[in-house]
Structures are given as structure tokens and as C-alpha cells.
Amino acid sequence: MENEKVSCWNCTFFAISWDPSYRYECKKMNFKSNLLPSQQVKVIDKRDCLAFESKKEKNQRNKRK
């Protein structure tokens, strides 16, 4: 899964916020944004989000247990 594109929609830590001003939330980094958190990180840090954890990869690990 290393080739998977970093996108909040595919991340374990992504959530939709109740706050209309900050619709998207990253539970790992504990912040809300009006942009997708992975996009916000890219704007600020100029690189892909390092907290990204693929939902698919996590599900596969849980199935192996």
C-alpha cells in the first residue's frame, strides 16, 4: 500500500466535523480545517501528510489478527 495516494478520504484518522466553518477533521493531529487536512498539511509543510494511515492497510492488519 506504499503507493497509495495520501488522501484524507482514504485515511483512518479522517472525520467530518459538525462545525460548518471547519468541515474536516484529523483525529491524529487533532485539528479541523475548511480544506481537507492532507491538503492543509501540504500547503503549510510542502510535503505529504506524515500521519496518513490507509484504511485498507489497517483493515488488512486487523483481519490477520
N, CA, C and O atoms as a Tripos MOL2 file, in Angstrom:
@<TRIPOS>MOLECULE
protein
  260   259    65     0     0
PROTEIN
NO_CHARGES

@<TRIPOS>ATOM
      1 N           0.8050   -1.2060    0.0000 N.3       1 MET1
      2 CA          0.0000    0.0000    0.0000 C.3       1 MET1
      3 C           0.8460    1.2680    0.0000 C.2       1 MET1
      4 O           0.2990    2.3690    0.0560 O.2       1 MET1
      5 N           2.1420    1.1370   -0.0600 N.am      2 GLU2
      6 CA          3.0020    2.3080   -0.0330 C.3       2 GLU2
      7 C           2.7490    3.2290   -1.2110 C.2       2 GLU2
      8 O           3.0240    4.4250   -1.1130 O.2       2 GLU2
      9 N           2.2400    2.7240   -2.3100 N.am      3 ASN3
     10 CA          1.9800    3.5320   -3.4940 C.3       3 ASN3
     11 C           0.6580    4.2810   -3.4130 C.2       3 ASN3
     12 O           0.3510    5.0890   -4.2890 O.2       3 ASN3
     13 N          -0.1190    4.0260   -2.3840 N.am      4 GLU4
     14 CA         -1.4210    4.6650   -2.2640 C.3       4 GLU4
     15 C          -1.2540    6.1710   -2.0640 C.2       4 GLU4
     16 O          -0.4160    6.6250   -1.2850 O.2       4 GLU4
     17 N          -2.0640    6.9190   -2.7790 N.am      5 LYS5
     18 CA         -2.0180    8.3720   -2.6920 C.3       5 LYS5
     19 C          -2.4950    8.8340   -1.3110 C.2       5 LYS5
     20 O          -3.4880    8.3300   -0.7870 O.2       5 LYS5
     21 N          -1.7790    9.7890   -0.7380 N.am      6 VAL6
     22 CA         -2.1650   10.3480    0.5590 C.3       6 VAL6
     23 C          -3.3980   11.2150    0.3440 C.2       6 VAL6
     24 O          -3.3370   12.2640   -0.2960 O.2       6 VAL6
     25 N          -4.5060   10.7580    0.8880 N.am      7 SER7
     26 CA         -5.7700   11.4720    0.7880 C.3       7 SER7
     27 C          -6.5710   11.2130    2.0500 C.2       7 SER7
     28 O          -6.6690   10.0760    2.5120 O.2       7 SER7
     29 N          -7.1310   12.2530    2.5960 N.am      8 CYS8
     30 CA         -7.9260   12.0960    3.8180 C.3       8 CYS8
     31 C          -9.0570   11.0910    3.6300 C.2       8 CYS8
     32 O          -9.4030   10.3660    4.5620 O.2       8 CYS8
     33 N          -9.6290   11.0430    2.4430 N.am      9 TRP9
     34 CA        -10.7500   10.1270    2.1960 C.3       9 TRP9
     35 C         -10.3390    8.6720    2.3970 C.2       9 TRP9
     36 O         -11.1920    7.8190    2.6420 O.2       9 TRP9
     37 N          -9.0520    8.3800    2.2960 N.am     10 ASN10
     38 CA         -8.5430    7.0140    2.4680 C.3      10 ASN10
     39 C          -7.8600    6.8100    3.8150 C.2      10 ASN10
     40 O          -7.2690    5.7560    4.0510 O.2      10 ASN10
     41 N          -7.9300    7.8040    4.7030 N.am     11 CYS11
     42 CA         -7.1700    7.7640    5.9560 C.3      11 CYS11
     43 C          -8.0420    7.3720    7.1500 C.2      11 CYS11
     44 O          -9.1960    7.7840    7.2700 O.2      11 CYS11
     45 N          -7.4550    6.5740    8.0140 N.am     12 THR12
     46 CA         -8.1090    6.1220    9.2390 C.3      12 THR12
     47 C          -8.4910    7.2820   10.1540 C.2      12 THR12
     48 O          -9.5140    7.2120   10.8360 O.2      12 THR12
     49 N          -7.7030    8.3280   10.1820 N.am     13 PHE13
     50 CA         -7.8730    9.4160   11.1480 C.3      13 PHE13
     51 C          -8.7920   10.5400   10.6620 C.2      13 PHE13
     52 O          -9.0100   11.5080   11.3910 O.2      13 PHE13
     53 N          -9.3200   10.4330    9.4740 N.am     14 PHE14
     54 CA        -10.1580   11.4840    8.9040 C.3      14 PHE14
     55 C         -11.5850   11.4010    9.4280 C.2      14 PHE14
     56 O         -12.1340   10.3130    9.6030 O.2      14 PHE14
     57 N         -12.1800   12.5720    9.6770 N.am     15 ALA15
     58 CA        -13.5740   12.6420   10.1070 C.3      15 ALA15
     59 C         -14.2070   13.9130    9.5520 C.2      15 ALA15
     60 O         -13.5220   14.8900    9.2490 O.2      15 ALA15
     61 N         -15.5240   13.8760    9.4300 N.am     16 ILE16
     62 CA        -16.2850   15.0670    9.0640 C.3      16 ILE16
     63 C         -16.6940   15.7510   10.3610 C.2      16 ILE16
     64 O         -17.2490   15.1240   11.2630 O.2      16 ILE16
     65 N         -16.4150   17.0240   10.4370 N.am     17 SER17
     66 CA        -16.7060   17.7910   11.6470 C.3      17 SER17
     67 C         -18.1300   18.3250   11.6160 C.2      17 SER17
     68 O         -18.7090   18.5010   10.5440 O.2      17 SER17
     69 N         -18.6870   18.5790   12.7770 N.am     18 TRP18
     70 CA        -20.0130   19.1880   12.9000 C.3      18 TRP18
     71 C         -19.9340   20.6900   12.6550 C.2      18 TRP18
     72 O         -20.9550   21.3210   12.3800 O.2      18 TRP18
     73 N         -18.7520   21.2700   12.7500 N.am     19 ASP19
     74 CA        -18.5550   22.7140   12.6430 C.3      19 ASP19
     75 C         -18.5890   23.1630   11.1770 C.2      19 ASP19
     76 O         -17.7090   22.7770   10.4080 O.2      19 ASP19
     77 N         -19.5800   23.9680   10.7690 N.am     20 PRO20
     78 CA        -19.6930   24.3670    9.3620 C.3      20 PRO20
     79 C         -18.5200   25.2180    8.8600 C.2      20 PRO20
     80 O         -18.2790   25.2750    7.6550 O.2      20 PRO20
     81 N         -17.7990   25.8690    9.7500 N.am     21 SER21
     82 CA        -16.6400   26.6730    9.3470 C.3      21 SER21
     83 C         -15.3980   25.8130    9.1030 C.2      21 SER21
     84 O         -14.5110   26.1910    8.3390 O.2      21 SER21
     85 N         -15.3470   24.6680    9.7540 N.am     22 TYR22
     86 CA        -14.2030   23.7480    9.6410 C.3      22 TYR22
     87 C         -14.7610   22.3400    9.4670 C.2      22 TYR22
     88 O         -14.8600   21.5810   10.4300 O.2      22 TYR22
     89 N         -15.1200   22.0000    8.2450 N.am     23 ARG23
     90 CA        -15.8570   20.7630    7.9460 C.3      23 ARG23
     91 C         -15.0540   19.4820    8.1150 C.2      23 ARG23
     92 O         -15.6300   18.4150    8.3310 O.2      23 ARG23
     93 N         -13.7370   19.5740    8.0210 N.am     24 TYR24
     94 CA        -12.9200   18.3650    8.0140 C.3      24 TYR24
     95 C         -12.0200   18.3180    9.2450 C.2      24 TYR24
     96 O         -11.5640   19.3480    9.7410 O.2      24 TYR24
     97 N         -11.7750   17.0930    9.7280 N.am     25 GLU25
     98 CA        -11.0250   16.9270   10.9650 C.3      25 GLU25
     99 C          -9.9970   15.8060   10.8360 C.2      25 GLU25
    100 O         -10.2590   14.7660   10.2330 O.2      25 GLU25
    101 N          -8.8210   16.0430   11.4170 N.am     26 CYS26
    102 CA         -7.8060   14.9970   11.5340 C.3      26 CYS26
    103 C          -7.7100   14.6150   13.0020 C.2      26 CYS26
    104 O          -7.2940   15.4220   13.8330 O.2      26 CYS26
    105 N          -8.0920   13.3940   13.3170 N.am     27 LYS27
    106 CA         -8.0840   12.9390   14.7090 C.3      27 LYS27
    107 C          -6.6650   12.6310   15.2000 C.2      27 LYS27
    108 O          -6.4100   12.6810   16.4030 O.2      27 LYS27
    109 N          -5.7600   12.3210   14.3060 N.am     28 LYS28
    110 CA         -4.3720   12.0400   14.6880 C.3      28 LYS28
    111 C          -3.6470   13.3220   15.1010 C.2      28 LYS28
    112 O          -2.9520   13.3520   16.1170 O.2      28 LYS28
    113 N          -3.8160   14.3820   14.3020 N.am     29 MET29
    114 CA         -3.1260   15.6420   14.5890 C.3      29 MET29
    115 C          -4.0070   16.6280   15.3490 C.2      29 MET29
    116 O          -3.5750   17.7260   15.7000 O.2      29 MET29
    117 N          -5.2480   16.2170   15.5970 N.am     30 ASN30
    118 CA         -6.1680   16.9750   16.4280 C.3      30 ASN30
    119 C          -6.3870   18.4100   15.9330 C.2      30 ASN30
    120 O          -6.1930   19.3700   16.6780 O.2      30 ASN30
    121 N          -6.7980   18.5400   14.6510 N.am     31 PHE31
    122 CA         -7.1680   19.8550   14.1540 C.3      31 PHE31
    123 C          -8.2980   19.7380   13.1460 C.2      31 PHE31
    124 O          -8.5250   18.6800   12.5570 O.2      31 PHE31
    125 N          -9.0050   20.8500   12.9590 N.am     32 LYS32
    126 CA        -10.0800   20.9630   11.9730 C.3      32 LYS32
    127 C          -9.6680   21.9950   10.9390 C.2      32 LYS32
    128 O          -8.8670   22.8880   11.2120 O.2      32 LYS32
    129 N         -10.2360   21.8550    9.7360 N.am     33 SER33
    130 CA         -9.8660   22.7530    8.6460 C.3      33 SER33
    131 C         -11.0190   22.8730    7.6640 C.2      33 SER33
    132 O         -11.8810   21.9970    7.5950 O.2      33 SER33
    133 N         -11.0290   23.9650    6.9020 N.am     34 ASN34
    134 CA        -12.0140   24.0820    5.8280 C.3      34 ASN34
    135 C         -11.5060   23.4130    4.5550 C.2      34 ASN34
    136 O         -12.2730   23.2110    3.6130 O.2      34 ASN34
    137 N         -10.2230   23.0700    4.5190 N.am     35 LEU35
    138 CA         -9.6450   22.2300    3.4720 C.3      35 LEU35
    139 C          -9.5240   20.8130    4.0390 C.2      35 LEU35
    140 O          -9.5790   20.6220    5.2540 O.2      35 LEU35
    141 N          -9.3630   19.8440    3.1770 N.am     36 LEU36
    142 CA         -9.0340   18.5100    3.6840 C.3      36 LEU36
    143 C          -7.7220   18.6230    4.4630 C.2      36 LEU36
    144 O          -6.8060   19.3110    4.0110 O.2      36 LEU36
    145 N          -7.6100   17.9750    5.6050 N.am     37 PRO37
    146 CA         -6.3770   18.0960    6.3940 C.3      37 PRO37
    147 C          -5.1040   17.7600    5.6070 C.2      37 PRO37
    148 O          -4.0770   18.4110    5.7950 O.2      37 PRO37
    149 N          -5.1610   16.7570    4.7340 N.am     38 SER38
    150 CA         -3.9670   16.4290    3.9450 C.3      38 SER38
    151 C          -3.5800   17.5850    3.0120 C.2      38 SER38
    152 O          -2.3960   17.8060    2.7610 O.2      38 SER38
    153 N          -4.5640   18.3140    2.5050 N.am     39 GLN39
    154 CA         -4.2880   19.4880    1.6770 C.3      39 GLN39
    155 C          -3.7230   20.6210    2.5230 C.2      39 GLN39
    156 O          -2.8090   21.3260    2.0950 O.2      39 GLN39
    157 N          -4.2660   20.7940    3.7210 N.am     40 GLN40
    158 CA         -3.7810   21.8330    4.6310 C.3      40 GLN40
    159 C          -2.3250   21.5760    4.9990 C.2      40 GLN40
    160 O          -1.5160   22.5040    5.0170 O.2      40 GLN40
    161 N          -1.9860   20.3220    5.2930 N.am     41 VAL41
    162 CA         -0.6070   19.9520    5.6170 C.3      41 VAL41
    163 C           0.3010   20.2490    4.4250 C.2      41 VAL41
    164 O           1.3990   20.7800    4.5970 O.2      41 VAL41
    165 N          -0.1480   19.9130    3.2330 N.am     42 LYS42
    166 CA          0.6450   20.1510    2.0210 C.3      42 LYS42
    167 C           0.9250   21.6480    1.8340 C.2      42 LYS42
    168 O           2.0370   22.0320    1.4730 O.2      42 LYS42
    169 N          -0.0770   22.4820    2.0780 N.am     43 VAL43
    170 CA          0.0820   23.9310    1.9500 C.3      43 VAL43
    171 C           1.1010   24.4520    2.9720 C.2      43 VAL43
    172 O           1.9700   25.2550    2.6320 O.2      43 VAL43
    173 N           0.9910   23.9980    4.2060 N.am     44 ILE44
    174 CA          1.8390   24.5070    5.2800 C.3      44 ILE44
    175 C           3.2440   23.9080    5.2450 C.2      44 ILE44
    176 O           4.2380   24.6240    5.3650 O.2      44 ILE44
    177 N           3.3120   22.5890    5.0780 N.am     45 ASP45
    178 CA          4.5830   21.8700    5.2110 C.3      45 ASP45
    179 C           5.2630   21.5550    3.8750 C.2      45 ASP45
    180 O           6.4270   21.1560    3.8520 O.2      45 ASP45
    181 N           4.5550   21.7280    2.7830 N.am     46 LYS46
    182 CA          5.0890   21.4720    1.4320 C.3      46 LYS46
    183 C           5.4420   20.0050    1.1820 C.2      46 LYS46
    184 O           6.2650   19.6910    0.3220 O.2      46 LYS46
    185 N           4.8080   19.1110    1.9480 N.am     47 ARG47
    186 CA          5.0100   17.6740    1.7190 C.3      47 ARG47
    187 C           3.7430   16.9260    2.1220 C.2      47 ARG47
    188 O           2.8560   17.4830    2.7680 O.2      47 ARG47
    189 N           3.6750   15.6660    1.7340 N.am     48 ASP48
    190 CA          2.5090   14.8500    2.0660 C.3      48 ASP48
    191 C           2.4030   14.6630    3.5750 C.2      48 ASP48
    192 O           3.3980   14.7210    4.2970 O.2      48 ASP48
    193 N           1.1900   14.4410    4.0270 N.am     49 CYS49
    194 CA          0.9170   14.2340    5.4410 C.3      49 CYS49
    195 C           1.6470   12.9870    5.9420 C.2      49 CYS49
    196 O           1.5440   11.9160    5.3450 O.2      49 CYS49
    197 N           2.3760   13.1350    7.0310 N.am     50 LEU50
    198 CA          3.1220   12.0100    7.6000 C.3      50 LEU50
    199 C           2.2770   11.1820    8.5520 C.2      50 LEU50
    200 O           2.6950   10.0990    8.9630 O.2      50 LEU50
    201 N           1.0950   11.6710    8.9120 N.am     51 ALA51
    202 CA          0.2020   10.9380    9.8170 C.3      51 ALA51
    203 C          -0.7300    9.9920    9.0610 C.2      51 ALA51
    204 O          -1.4740    9.2370    9.6870 O.2      51 ALA51
    205 N          -0.7030   10.0190    7.7470 N.am     52 PHE52
    206 CA         -1.6010    9.2080    6.9380 C.3      52 PHE52
    207 C          -1.4720    7.7280    7.2640 C.2      52 PHE52
    208 O          -0.3700    7.1790    7.2970 O.2      52 PHE52
    209 N          -2.6210    7.0880    7.5050 N.am     53 GLU53
    210 CA         -2.6830    5.6380    7.6840 C.3      53 GLU53
    211 C          -3.8610    5.1300    6.8600 C.2      53 GLU53
    212 O          -5.0100    5.4940    7.1070 O.2      53 GLU53
    213 N          -3.5670    4.3060    5.9030 N.am     54 SER54
    214 CA         -4.5690    3.8010    4.9830 C.3      54 SER54
    215 C          -5.6290    2.9600    5.6940 C.2      54 SER54
    216 O          -5.3020    2.0850    6.4960 O.2      54 SER54
    217 N          -6.8910    3.2290    5.3950 N.am     55 LYS55
    218 CA         -7.9840    2.4090    5.9360 C.3      55 LYS55
    219 C          -7.8480    0.9680    5.4600 C.2      55 LYS55
    220 O          -8.0770    0.0300    6.2220 O.2      55 LYS55
    221 N          -7.4760    0.8000    4.2040 N.am     56 LYS56
    222 CA         -7.3310   -0.5430    3.6330 C.3      56 LYS56
    223 C          -6.2440   -1.3200    4.3510 C.2      56 LYS56
    224 O          -6.4230   -2.4900    4.6880 O.2      56 LYS56
    225 N          -5.1130   -0.6630    4.5840 N.am     57 GLU57
    226 CA         -3.9920   -1.3230    5.2390 C.3      57 GLU57
    227 C          -4.3570   -1.7100    6.6750 C.2      57 GLU57
    228 O          -4.0190   -2.8040    7.1280 O.2      57 GLU57
    229 N          -5.0350   -0.8310    7.3790 N.am     58 LYS58
    230 CA         -5.4510   -1.1230    8.7550 C.3      58 LYS58
    231 C          -6.4330   -2.2870    8.7810 C.2      58 LYS58
    232 O          -6.3320   -3.1610    9.6420 O.2      58 LYS58
    233 N          -7.3870   -2.3080    7.8390 N.am     59 ASN59
    234 CA         -8.3470   -3.4130    7.7730 C.3      59 ASN59
    235 C          -7.6600   -4.7340    7.5050 C.2      59 ASN59
    236 O          -8.0440   -5.7500    8.0850 O.2      59 ASN59
    237 N          -6.6540   -4.7520    6.6440 N.am     60 GLN60
    238 CA         -5.9300   -5.9770    6.3500 C.3      60 GLN60
    239 C          -5.1640   -6.4700    7.5710 C.2      60 GLN60
    240 O          -5.1130   -7.6730    7.8250 O.2      60 GLN60
    241 N          -4.5680   -5.5520    8.3310 N.am     61 ARG61
    242 CA         -3.8490   -5.9350    9.5560 C.3      61 ARG61
    243 C          -4.8170   -6.5260   10.5800 C.2      61 ARG61
    244 O          -4.4960   -7.5150   11.2390 O.2      61 ARG61
    245 N          -5.9900   -5.9300   10.7130 N.am     62 ASN62
    246 CA         -6.9790   -6.4210   11.6740 C.3      62 ASN62
    247 C          -7.5000   -7.8030   11.2820 C.2      62 ASN62
    248 O          -7.8040   -8.6080   12.1620 O.2      62 ASN62
    249 N          -7.6110   -8.0990    9.9960 N.am     63 LYS63
    250 CA         -8.0790   -9.4070    9.5400 C.3      63 LYS63
    251 C          -7.0600  -10.5000    9.8600 C.2      63 LYS63
    252 O          -7.4290  -11.6500   10.0960 O.2      63 LYS63
    253 N          -5.7740  -10.1350    9.8660 N.am     64 ARG64
    254 CA         -4.7190  -11.1120   10.1230 C.3      64 ARG64
    255 C          -4.6620  -11.5190   11.5910 C.2      64 ARG64
    256 O          -4.1680  -12.6000   11.9120 O.2      64 ARG64
    257 N          -5.1520  -10.6820   12.4700 N.am     65 LYS65
    258 CA         -5.0720  -10.9600   13.9210 C.3      65 LYS65
    259 C          -5.9810  -12.0640   14.3430 C.2      65 LYS65
    260 O          -6.0240  -12.4100   15.5230 O.2      65 LYS65
@<TRIPOS>BOND
     1     1     2 1
     2     2     3 1
     3     3     4 2
     4     3     5 am
     5     5     6 1
     6     6     7 1
     7     7     8 2
     8     7     9 am
     9     9    10 1
    10    10    11 1
    11    11    12 2
    12    11    13 am
    13    13    14 1
    14    14    15 1
    15    15    16 2
    16    15    17 am
    17    17    18 1
    18    18    19 1
    19    19    20 2
    20    19    21 am
    21    21    22 1
    22    22    23 1
    23    23    24 2
    24    23    25 am
    25    25    26 1
    26    26    27 1
    27    27    28 2
    28    27    29 am
    29    29    30 1
    30    30    31 1
    31    31    32 2
    32    31    33 am
    33    33    34 1
    34    34    35 1
    35    35    36 2
    36    35    37 am
    37    37    38 1
    38    38    39 1
    39    39    40 2
    40    39    41 am
    41    41    42 1
    42    42    43 1
    43    43    44 2
    44    43    45 am
    45    45    46 1
    46    46    47 1
    47    47    48 2
    48    47    49 am
    49    49    50 1
    50    50    51 1
    51    51    52 2
    52    51    53 am
    53    53    54 1
    54    54    55 1
    55    55    56 2
    56    55    57 am
    57    57    58 1
    58    58    59 1
    59    59    60 2
    60    59    61 am
    61    61    62 1
    62    62    63 1
    63    63    64 2
    64    63    65 am
    65    65    66 1
    66    66    67 1
    67    67    68 2
    68    67    69 am
    69    69    70 1
    70    70    71 1
    71    71    72 2
    72    71    73 am
    73    73    74 1
    74    74    75 1
    75    75    76 2
    76    75    77 am
    77    77    78 1
    78    78    79 1
    79    79    80 2
    80    79    81 am
    81    81    82 1
    82    82    83 1
    83    83    84 2
    84    83    85 am
    85    85    86 1
    86    86    87 1
    87    87    88 2
    88    87    89 am
    89    89    90 1
    90    90    91 1
    91    91    92 2
    92    91    93 am
    93    93    94 1
    94    94    95 1
    95    95    96 2
    96    95    97 am
    97    97    98 1
    98    98    99 1
    99    99   100 2
   100    99   101 am
   101   101   102 1
   102   102   103 1
   103   103   104 2
   104   103   105 am
   105   105   106 1
   106   106   107 1
   107   107   108 2
   108   107   109 am
   109   109   110 1
   110   110   111 1
   111   111   112 2
   112   111   113 am
   113   113   114 1
   114   114   115 1
   115   115   116 2
   116   115   117 am
   117   117   118 1
   118   118   119 1
   119   119   120 2
   120   119   121 am
   121   121   122 1
   122   122   123 1
   123   123   124 2
   124   123   125 am
   125   125   126 1
   126   126   127 1
   127   127   128 2
   128   127   129 am
   129   129   130 1
   130   130   131 1
   131   131   132 2
   132   131   133 am
   133   133   134 1
   134   134   135 1
   135   135   136 2
   136   135   137 am
   137   137   138 1
   138   138   139 1
   139   139   140 2
   140   139   141 am
   141   141   142 1
   142   142   143 1
   143   143   144 2
   144   143   145 am
   145   145   146 1
   146   146   147 1
   147   147   148 2
   148   147   149 am
   149   149   150 1
   150   150   151 1
   151   151   152 2
   152   151   153 am
   153   153   154 1
   154   154   155 1
   155   155   156 2
   156   155   157 am
   157   157   158 1
   158   158   159 1
   159   159   160 2
   160   159   161 am
   161   161   162 1
   162   162   163 1
   163   163   164 2
   164   163   165 am
   165   165   166 1
   166   166   167 1
   167   167   168 2
   168   167   169 am
   169   169   170 1
   170   170   171 1
   171   171   172 2
   172   171   173 am
   173   173   174 1
   174   174   175 1
   175   175   176 2
   176   175   177 am
   177   177   178 1
   178   178   179 1
   179   179   180 2
   180   179   181 am
   181   181   182 1
   182   182   183 1
   183   183   184 2
   184   183   185 am
   185   185   186 1
   186   186   187 1
   187   187   188 2
   188   187   189 am
   189   189   190 1
   190   190   191 1
   191   191   192 2
   192   191   193 am
   193   193   194 1
   194   194   195 1
   195   195   196 2
   196   195   197 am
   197   197   198 1
   198   198   199 1
   199   199   200 2
   200   199   201 am
   201   201   202 1
   202   202   203 1
   203   203   204 2
   204   203   205 am
   205   205   206 1
   206   206   207 1
   207   207   208 2
   208   207   209 am
   209   209   210 1
   210   210   211 1
   211   211   212 2
   212   211   213 am
   213   213   214 1
   214   214   215 1
   215   215   216 2
   216   215   217 am
   217   217   218 1
   218   218   219 1
   219   219   220 2
   220   219   221 am
   221   221   222 1
   222   222   223 1
   223   223   224 2
   224   223   225 am
   225   225   226 1
   226   226   227 1
   227   227   228 2
   228   227   229 am
   229   229   230 1
   230   230   231 1
   231   231   232 2
   232   231   233 am
   233   233   234 1
   234   234   235 1
   235   235   236 2
   236   235   237 am
   237   237   238 1
   238   238   239 1
   239   239   240 2
   240   239   241 am
   241   241   242 1
   242   242   243 1
   243   243   244 2
   244   243   245 am
   245   245   246 1
   246   246   247 1
   247   247   248 2
   248   247   249 am
   249   249   250 1
   250   250   251 1
   251   251   252 2
   252   251   253 am
   253   253   254 1
   254   254   255 1
   255   255   256 2
   256   255   257 am
   257   257   258 1
   258   258   259 1
   259   259   260 2
@<TRIPOS>SUBSTRUCTURE
     1 MET1         2 RESIDUE 1 A MET
     2 GLU2         6 RESIDUE 1 A GLU
     3 ASN3        10 RESIDUE 1 A ASN
     4 GLU4        14 RESIDUE 1 A GLU
     5 LYS5        18 RESIDUE 1 A LYS
     6 VAL6        22 RESIDUE 1 A VAL
     7 SER7        26 RESIDUE 1 A SER
     8 CYS8        30 RESIDUE 1 A CYS
     9 TRP9        34 RESIDUE 1 A TRP
    10 ASN10       38 RESIDUE 1 A ASN
    11 CYS11       42 RESIDUE 1 A CYS
    12 THR12       46 RESIDUE 1 A THR
    13 PHE13       50 RESIDUE 1 A PHE
    14 PHE14       54 RESIDUE 1 A PHE
    15 ALA15       58 RESIDUE 1 A ALA
    16 ILE16       62 RESIDUE 1 A ILE
    17 SER17       66 RESIDUE 1 A SER
    18 TRP18       70 RESIDUE 1 A TRP
    19 ASP19       74 RESIDUE 1 A ASP
    20 PRO20       78 RESIDUE 1 A PRO
    21 SER21       82 RESIDUE 1 A SER
    22 TYR22       86 RESIDUE 1 A TYR
    23 ARG23       90 RESIDUE 1 A ARG
    24 TYR24       94 RESIDUE 1 A TYR
    25 GLU25       98 RESIDUE 1 A GLU
    26 CYS26      102 RESIDUE 1 A CYS
    27 LYS27      106 RESIDUE 1 A LYS
    28 LYS28      110 RESIDUE 1 A LYS
    29 MET29      114 RESIDUE 1 A MET
    30 ASN30      118 RESIDUE 1 A ASN
    31 PHE31      122 RESIDUE 1 A PHE
    32 LYS32      126 RESIDUE 1 A LYS
    33 SER33      130 RESIDUE 1 A SER
    34 ASN34      134 RESIDUE 1 A ASN
    35 LEU35      138 RESIDUE 1 A LEU
    36 LEU36      142 RESIDUE 1 A LEU
    37 PRO37      146 RESIDUE 1 A PRO
    38 SER38      150 RESIDUE 1 A SER
    39 GLN39      154 RESIDUE 1 A GLN
    40 GLN40      158 RESIDUE 1 A GLN
    41 VAL41      162 RESIDUE 1 A VAL
    42 LYS42      166 RESIDUE 1 A LYS
    43 VAL43      170 RESIDUE 1 A VAL
    44 ILE44      174 RESIDUE 1 A ILE
    45 ASP45      178 RESIDUE 1 A ASP
    46 LYS46      182 RESIDUE 1 A LYS
    47 ARG47      186 RESIDUE 1 A ARG
    48 ASP48      190 RESIDUE 1 A ASP
    49 CYS49      194 RESIDUE 1 A CYS
    50 LEU50      198 RESIDUE 1 A LEU
    51 ALA51      202 RESIDUE 1 A ALA
    52 PHE52      206 RESIDUE 1 A PHE
    53 GLU53      210 RESIDUE 1 A GLU
    54 SER54      214 RESIDUE 1 A SER
    55 LYS55      218 RESIDUE 1 A LYS
    56 LYS56      222 RESIDUE 1 A LYS
    57 GLU57      226 RESIDUE 1 A GLU
    58 LYS58      230 RESIDUE 1 A LYS
    59 ASN59      234 RESIDUE 1 A ASN
    60 GLN60      238 RESIDUE 1 A GLN
    61 ARG61      242 RESIDUE 1 A ARG
    62 ASN62      246 RESIDUE 1 A ASN
    63 LYS63      250 RESIDUE 1 A LYS
    64 ARG64      254 RESIDUE 1 A ARG
    65 LYS65      258 RESIDUE 1 A LYS
